[in-house]
Amino acid sequence: MKQKRFWQFLPFMILVIGGTFFIQEFVSLKYKYPKVTSHDLKIETKKRGIEMKKSRTLEEEYKLIELDISRPWILIIGKTFVYHDHGRIQV
């Protein structure tokens, strides 16, 4: 009976004791490399001398190509069917 309890207890103790060492190593890595930062694309391109275009909104793009977006648009894709009084479909 004692041996059965020991083999049930052993994995739990390994998990508890091993988990504390894992957390300790993880925290030490956190403090070892604290100043890792991401790169800013705008700063990197300016350093290399690459000029990027200014971002524009959709309305500005429509003004450039002079589309009237205020009037309603009708989207027709493929064949349209017209229904008559007799219920037949005319293409």
C-alpha positions in Angstrom: 0.0 0.0 0.0 2.9 2.4 0.8 4.5 1.8 -2.5 1.3 2.6 -4.4 1.0 6.0 -2.6 4.6 6.7 -3.3 4.2 6.3 -7.1 1.1 8.5 -7.0 2.9 11.1 -5.0 6.2 11.2 -6.9 4.9 12.8 -10.2 3.1 15.5 -8.2 6.3 16.4 -6.3 8.3 16.4 -9.5 5.8 18.8 -11.0 5.8 21.1 -8.0 9.6 21.2 -7.4 10.4 21.3 -11.1 7.8 24.0 -11.7 9.5 26.3 -9.2 12.9 25.9 -10.9 11.2 26.6 -14.3 9.6 29.8 -13.0 13.0 30.9 -11.5 14.7 30.4 -14.9 12.0 32.2 -16.8 12.1 35.2 -14.5 15.9 35.4 -14.7 15.6 35.5 -18.5 13.0 38.3 -18.2 15.5 40.4 -16.2 18.5 39.4 -18.3 17.1 40.8 -21.6 14.9 43.7 -20.5 15.5 46.2 -23.3 14.5 44.3 -26.4 12.4 46.6 -28.5 10.5 46.3 -31.8 11.6 48.2 -34.9 9.7 51.2 -36.1 9.3 51.1 -39.8 9.2 54.9 -40.3 12.4 55.4 -38.4 14.2 52.6 -40.2 13.2 53.9 -43.7 14.3 57.4 -42.9 17.7 56.1 -41.7 18.2 54.3 -45.0 17.0 57.3 -47.1 13.8 55.7 -48.4 10.9 58.1 -48.7 7.4 56.6 -48.2 4.2 58.1 -49.7 1.8 59.7 -47.3 -1.2 57.6 -46.4 -4.5 58.6 -47.9 -8.1 58.0 -47.1 -10.5 56.3 -49.5 -12.3 59.7 -50.1 -9.0 61.2 -51.2 -8.4 58.4 -53.6 -11.9 58.9 -55.1 -11.1 62.7 -55.5 -7.9 61.8 -57.3 -9.8 59.7 -59.9 -12.8 62.0 -59.8 -15.5 59.4 -59.0 -18.8 60.5 -57.7 -19.5 58.4 -54.7 -22.6 60.2 -53.6 -24.9 58.8 -56.2 -26.2 55.2 -55.8 -24.4 52.5 -57.6 -26.0 49.5 -59.2 -24.0 46.3 -59.3 -24.9 44.0 -62.2 -23.0 40.7 -62.5 -23.8 38.3 -65.2 -27.2 37.8 -66.8 -30.3 39.6 -65.4 -33.7 37.9 -65.5 -36.9 39.9 -66.2 -40.1 38.4 -64.9 -43.3 38.9 -66.9 -47.0 38.4 -66.0 -47.0 34.8 -67.3 -44.3 33.7 -64.9 -41.9 32.9 -67.7 -38.3 34.0 -67.5 -37.0 36.1 -70.3 -33.3 36.4 -70.8 
